[in-house]
């Protein structure tokens, strides 16, 4: 088989699908190739949480805002349900409250609302009974059920935008404008490679030179025993020393010192709390962060226990039940949130290296498309 397209995307995770959307909207004939018959990587293993508040100040925060808007446009057209909107950041410690107060005073805090403890409990009656200094409500966030949203987005791109999907098809080489695949040759004027955390299939020498590694995380699905419904996503004190929009603030240092004294085991496992809810009432809860060249496939029970410990400190869920456990992985760099590399003028290698694909991919794709069109005009 030999076929020709204007635009080829290698990888059908959220980053690849975002590039397919941007190219299709620009009027290009688009093909997407993926070695898996269905999405099984980071895009379906994570929260499906489009996070704006807390992202690193500057480009990342701006991209998250833009990507949130694209999700809002595309979701109803693709039959993707927005499970809930907004984010409640809880502050159990005075030091945590100081961080969110400082955040609220920045340009990123626009439209966010500082809450007293009573106001936070009014907004979320299922907060745990322990100490609470207050909270922050952000209206910006959106949450989709990622294991459903990714296939629905793919089907919509195929049916409504004319995007061709070839899978399972392995791309084993790119020369000039030719992709050599297990299904034959594909010709494309422009090519974007979105490998996720796969480092050896295409341009391995460039990926190795960039130093891209992997992050492994523990994820849980929890069923509340009391029918708890949340007003939006929920985060806790631990999130404030992890998300760079908060952690870069001077006030975060005092909080980190207190957490190091009071929750050293959680910090050692890279744990912070995100809780999101599905239509069935079940909660997706996480997560931990372990950085390894080849992530171990074995889940350690004590890490799950620490995540659940933080969950119980923040939310009263009654006699909760863990109904699913799984491991996620994503590409990681310690000092860069994303990489756009240009192996050739008409080729871009795009890797989100911070676990923020769902939150930023649509904006990244628009930027990459503009760059490619400028470079190959």
N, C-alpha and C positions, 0 to 999 in steps of 0.2 A: 504494500500500500504506500502510495505517495500522495500527500494532500498539501494544499497551500492555504495559509491564513495570514491575516494582517498581524495577528497578535497571538502568541503562545504563552501559556502559563504552566509551569511545572509545579504541581502541588495544589491540592484541593482543600487545604485547611482554610481558616478564615482569612489569612493573609492572601492566599492564592485567589479565593473567591472575591475578595475585595478588588484585586487587580482585574479580574475578569469583568466585574461590574463597571469599573471605571472605563475600561477599554470599550466595552459594549455600549456604554452611554455616549462615548465619543464616536460611535458609528463604525467601529472596527469589527471585522470577522474574527471571532475569538475561539480558540481551542484550549481546553484545560486537560492536562494529563496527570494521572496519579497512579502510583503503583498498587494502591489498595483499592479493593472493590467498593469500600465505603470508608467514611472518615472514622479513624480510630485513634488519632493523635491528640495533641494538646487541646485542639479546638473543641472537642467533645468531652474531654476529661476535666475541664475546668468549670468555673462557676456560671459561665454565661452572663457575667456581670460587667456591664459597660460602666466603668468607673471614671468619673471626672474629678470629683473632689478628692484631694490627696495625691494626685499625680504630680510629678516633678514640675516645678514652675517653668514656664516658657513653652518650648515647642511641644512637649509631651502633653501638657495641660490643654494647649490649643488644639492639638490633634484629637484629644479625647472629646472635647466639645464638638468638633466637626463630625467625628465618627458617631457620636451619640445622635446627632441630627440625621445622619444617613440611615442609621438603624431605625429611627422614627419614621422616615420616609418609606423605607423598603419593607419593614416588618408587616404592615397591613396588606401590602400588595402581594407578599409572598406567603400570606397565611400564617405568619409567625406571631404567636401571642406574646405580648409584653406582660410578664408575670407580675411585676410590680415596679413602681417608680420611687426614686429617692433613697436616701441613706441616712441612718441614725448612727452617729458616732457617740458611743457612751463613754463617759469619763468617771471612773470609780475613784480616782485619786485627785487631790488638788493639783498636783503637777500636770496631770493629763488635762485638767480643765484649763490650766494656764496655756497649754499648747494650742487647744482649739480656740481659745480667746485670741491668741496671737494670729492664728490662721484666719479667723474671721475678719481681722483687721487688714488683711492683704487683699490685693485685687482678685485673688482666687476665691476669696470668701464671699464674693458678691452673690446675692440672692440666698445665701445660707443664713440660718437662724440659730443663734445661741439659745440654749434651753436651760432653765433651772432643773434641779432634780425632780421637782413636782411636775414640771412641764414635760420632761422626758418620760416620766411614768404615765402621764396622761396620754401621750402620743403612743406609747408602747406599754400597755398594762401588764405584759408578761415579763418585764424586767425583773431580775432576781431581787430578793428582799435585802441584800447586803447594802453596804455603803455606796452612795452615788453622789458625785459632786455636781453633775449636770450632763449636758450633751450638746451636740451640734446636729442640726437637720440640714441636709443638702437635698434640693429638689432635682438635681441634674441627672441622677443615675437611672439606668434602665436595666432590667434583667430579663433574659430570655432563657428558655430551657435548651441548653446548647446541644444536647444529644438529638433534639428535634429540629432546632433552628438551622443547624448546618445543612442537613439533608433538604430541608424545605427551601433554603436559599439556593442550593444547587439546582433543585427541580425548577424553581422559578426562573433562574438565569437561563436554563435550558429551554423552557417552554415560552417565555415571554421576551427574552433578549437574544435568542438564537445562538447561545453559547453551546459549542460542541464539547462533550465530555468523553474522554477516552480513558477507560479504567476497567480492570487493572492493567496498566501499561507502564513498563519500566523504561525510563529515559536513561540511556547509558552513555550518551555523549552528545556534545553540541560542537559543530564546526561551522563557522561563518553563520549562515541563516538556516542551517539544517539541523534538526533534532533527530538523532538516531535512537530508535525505540524498539521495543519488543514487538511492536505492531507494524514496523516499517519506518519509512522516512517521513518527517513532517517538515515542511518549509514554512518559515514565518519571518516577516519583515522585522518584527520586534519580539523579544523573548524576555520573560521574567521568570526567574527561578526562585521558588519559595519553599526551601527544603525543611523548614521547621528545625528540629534538632537532629536531622539526618546530616552527617558531616562527611560522608565518604562517596556518595553517589555522583555528584556533579561538583566540579571545581573544588575538590578536596584540599588542594594545596593552598588555595586562597582562604578557605574556611580555617585551615590549620594555622595559617599565618595570622589570621585575626584573633586566634586564641579562643574561639567559641567553644564553650563547654555545655554541660547539661545540668539542669536543676531537677531533682526528684521531689515530689510532694505527696503527702498523705491526704486523701479526701474521704469524706463520710457522707452518707445520707441518713438522716435521723428523723424518726417519726415522733412528734410530740405526743405525750400521753394525755394532754389536757385540751387538745384542739386549738392550741395557740395559733393565732394569725398575727403576722408581723406587718407593720405599716410600710416597710421597705427593707432593704438590706440593713444588717447590723454589724458594726465593728466595735472594737474595745481598745483599751489603753495600749495593748501590744501593737496595734496597727499604727499608732502614732510615732513609734520609733522605727517603723519599717517603710511606710509610704513616704516618699521623698518630699512631697509637698508639705508634710508636717515635720518629718525628721530633720530637714535642713534648717528649721527655725531654731534660734538659740535656746528657746524655752524647752526644747526636747531633751537637752542634755540632762537637766535635773530629773526628768521623768525616766530617762534611761538609767541613771544611777540608782534610782529607787527600784526599778524593775530588776536590775542586776542583783540587788540585795534580796528582793522578795520573790522573784520568779526566774532564777537563773536557769533552771531546767528547760523552761519554755524558750528562753532566748537561745540556749545552746542548740536546740532543735529547729531554730528558725521559725518558731510558731508565732503566728498572730491569728486573730479571729475574723473570719468573714462568715456570715450566715445569710443565706438567701432562701426564698421559699418558692415552691412550685404550686401549680393549680390544685394538686391533690393534698396539699398541706404539708408534705414532707419538706425537710430542710436539707439543703446542701451546705455542708459545714467543712471548713478547713482553716488553715492548712499549715504544713511544715515546709521547710526548705533545706535540702541537702545537696551539695554541689559535688558532682562526681563525673569523671570522664565517661564511665560506663555505669549508669545507675543500677544498683542492686535490685533484683526483682522481689526481694523479700520485705514485707511490711513488718515493722517492729511494733508490738502491741503497746509498749509504753509511750510511743509517740502519739498513737490514737488516744491513749488515756489522758495525756497532757492537753490535747485539743479539746476533749470532752470536759476536762476540768475547767478550762477557760469558758467553754460554752455554759456550763452550769453556774459559773460565777456571774455570768451576765444575764442569762435568761432562765426563767422558771418554766420548764416544759412538762412538769409532772413526771410520771414514770416513762421516760423516753425510751425508744428502742432504736438501735443502730440496724438499719435494714440493708445497707450496702457499704462496702469498703473498696477503694481502688487506689491505684498509684497513678499519678500524672507525671509527665516530664515536659520540660520545655528548654529551648536553647537559652544559654545564659552567657553574659559577659558582666564582670563586676563593675565596669566603669562606662558602659554604653547601653542605652535602652534599645537601640536598634542599629542595624547595619544596612546600608545600601552600597553595594560594590558594583563596579563596572568592568567585568572581564573583557568586554568588547563594547564598541560604541552603541550597538543595538541590543545589548544584553545587560540586564540588571539582576544581581543576586541580592535578595531582600530577606533579611532575617530579623525578626523581633526577638530581642535577647533579654527580655525583662518580664515575661508573662503578661504583657499588656496587649496581646493581639486583638482580642475582642474589643478592647477599649480604643485602639488607635489605628487599626488596619485600614479602615476606609479612607481616612485622611492621608495616611502614608501612600496608599495606592494612587490617589489623585496627584500627589506630588511626584511620584515616580513616573506616572504616565506623562505629565507635563515635561519632565526632564528628558524622557526618552524621545518624545516628539520633537523637542528642541534639538536634541543631539543628532537625530536622523532625518531632520527636515530637508 
